[in-house]
Amino acid sequence: MSLAGQVAIVTGGASGMGRIMALRLAEQGAQVAIFDMNDAGLVTTAHENSAIHPFKCDVSDWPQVQERVAEVTEKLGPVDRLIHAAALMPGHALVDDSVESVTRLMNINFNGTLHMIKAVLDDMLARDSGTLILFGSVAGEAMVPKMGAYCTSKAAVNVYVETLHYELAHTGLKIHLICPPAVNTPLVDQTMSTDTPGSIIEAKKAGRLADPIKIVDAIDKGVAKGKAVIFPGEARLLYLWHALFPRLWWKVVMKFEK
């Protein structure tokens, strides 16, 4: 699919699935602005393709987001596509998690999503055109211990984005909520460096973490089909397991904590 002439913003574009998606967009002809706080990753990713333009941006900072989006619009043109993948994923038991830590997580994961949507939405609505691909998580539907704050932040994203999709279904905008499982990216490495859930430790050891390339492939297929909510990889199974058999779900995930 050619995206020649289109402008995209990809948050979290310096690593992981954001980086993969940014490179694909550039290969398809789009001019791609990547937002991240990872200076080295921004430079490295931008060097991969001349159509990728790095911008250091803290998505939890609303004035900064507005400034960066304005810079993108001035430099590249109106934004046609937003892929919002930026997030934090530390692991902490809720009883040990501080108010400051949980608040920071919500500011980045949920408020960051809100900020990026609001920064591009009015212009897209005025043109009655645009695509929003927004990362929630199956963790917002099927929770695990030691990730309560992360799961809470992603549950908020899931609710907000799915509701937005249907509220704006009468417009020309295309809005997609992505709910991936645990993927073998630097985001999981954040969890591994903190108080990691036993289920993720076991998945990492057994090589069962999802392949980011395969997950992005599934996302691309879901977007092409116009799906409102996309559960790539084993995410749909996890979602259904918790929804239909919550007691069994908790019995299994808590076994990994012993």
ABEGO torsion letter per residue (X at the ends): XBABGBBBBBBGAABEAAAAAAAAAAAAGBBBBBBBABAAAAAAAAAABAABBBBBBBAABAAAAAAAAAAAAAAAEBBABBBBABBBBBBBBAAABBAAAAAAAAAAAAAAAAAAAAAAAAAAAAAGBEBBBBBBBAAAABBBBGAAAAAAAAAAAAAAAAAAAAAAAABABBBBBBBBBBBBBAAAAAAAABBBBAAAAAAAAAGABBBAAAAAAAAAAAAAAGBABBBBEAAAAAAAAAAABAAAAAAAAAAAAX
